[in-house]
Amino acid sequence: MMGKVPSFSPGSTVSSALPGYVALFLALQVHRLASEQFTVRGPGHPITASLGGEAVLPCHLSPRMSAENMELRWFRFKFSAVVHRYKDGQDQYGQQMPGYQRRTELLKDNITSGSVSLRIRNVQLSDHGQYTCFFQSNVSYEEALLELQVAVSGSDPHISVDGHQDGGIWVVCRSAGWHPEPEAQWRDHHGQLLSSASEKISKEANGLFHWQISIVITEHSNQDLSCSVRNPLLNQEKISTVSIAELFFPRVNPWMVALWVILAVLLPLAGYCFWRQHRAKEKLRSELESKKGQCLGPVTLTDVTLDPDTANPWLVLSEDRKCVRYGDKRQDLPDNPERFDPCICVLGAEGFTGGKRYWEVEVGDKTRWYLGVCRESVSRKGQVTLTPGNGYWAMGLCDGGYEALTSPWTPLPVSVRPSRVGIFLDYEAGEVSFYNVTDRSHLFTFTDIFSGTLRPYFRPGHNAGGTNAAPLIICPVPAQAGGNLCP
């Protein structure tokens, strides 16, 4: 008798196989999640940048993997304080903080291996501090902290004698324009440290630090000493030296009266030595103010035009080359040696090697602009600080304040907002003067020794908040140009 053949139903087959399918699915998901886990790593040390220069903040994934399809975000104090954002394969500027607009660039050359960097141009004091580098994939996100330190080296130390104290001479050393707080000290002529009597550090309105340190020098102490100020971030030091004459020290002898007479003369002179530069500037300002309404002599009213070969790709020039404005996007222009990049500026086509020249520029109600002259030989590539030492003599408006771009920059008191600015160049006299054409007042004068060719300089800037602004307009020259100029 044959045995009975067993029967199987489809339902029983699926039920027995289901646990295996579930286990396989879970294993695949666990493997997928494990393969997409990552950490974000920064440089591990603070990044230092100079004021007006550029900073690069690097981040990378570990292990290495592509970040092309991730969301990348650099932010400051909170997640919504966006410095730069990348998502869906492109940069996103909609949520960017106004203070960083037009100043950031994501370097994506190595994004497929998970390495990217954020470049910040025209570094400002407000950029100083911590940043968070944030990466997010479909299943995970991580972040890392970075620190940016902004550094500025200030003026050379100025030493003055400010009187007598405790039987000695009270000597004071001052310096301004530093960031962060500098390190200062006295040394004798052997280089040995000397104890300070007092030290005072104050923060100026522009965010830079003013520093003052004092010492009491007696008749029997070392009278040859030096004052040094050091920027700890840049490791740069500036030093001034002084020798205190014996005539400064009081003596109990028959010549005491004569000595006090000499001291009465020498102390004011010593104080004058410290302030002589400030007083010289004030004297020059007074002389220029007294010239209001007077003619400056034979002047060539100059028909200035813009040189498109020097214009940064973000700038848009009019067809007649009389207007320049900040554009909506970067243009695809040849990267010729004459073109400024990344500095967003343009030069005039005319070069000056002598004589007196004058032109006017309409600035309207723009909230940011800079005007002046520069050497034709200035570098056109990379960031540069606009100072006479670097070949620029310029002034302008930024963040509601007018300033002359000296070293350090000089705030300018302006009572009537200029809608038109006149620039007067006296090449042989070594002067570049700026005038408020609106109320016919003098704004500022640079004095220097010129050599080589000078060219007009224009930097239109954008409005506060990052929006594009109205253009800078070079005013037309009258048909009868020339003669004696009365600003």
Secondary structure, DSSP 4 states (H G I P E B T S, - for coil): -PPPPP---HHHHHHHHHHHHHHHHHHHHHHHHHHT--EEE--SS-EEEETTS-EEEEEEEES----TTSEEEEESSSTTSEEEEEETTEEE-TTB-GGGTTTEEEE-TTGGGTEEEEEE-S--GGG-EEEEEEEE-SS-EEEEEEEEEEEB--PPPEEEEEEEETTEEEEEEEEEEEBS--EEEEEETT--EE--SEEEEEE-TTS-EEEEEEEEE-TTS--EEEEEEEETTTTEEEEEEEE--GGGS--SSTTHHHHHHHHHHHHHHHHHHHHHHHHHHHHHHHHHHHTTTS---B-EE----B-GGG--TTEEE-TTS-EEEE-SS-------TTS-BSS--EEBS--BSSSEEEEEEE-TT-S-EEEEEEETTS--BS----SGGGTEEEEEEETTEEEE--SS-EEE--SS--SEEEEEEETTTTEEEEEETTTTEEEEEEE----S-EEEEEE----TTS---PPEEEPPPPSS--SB---
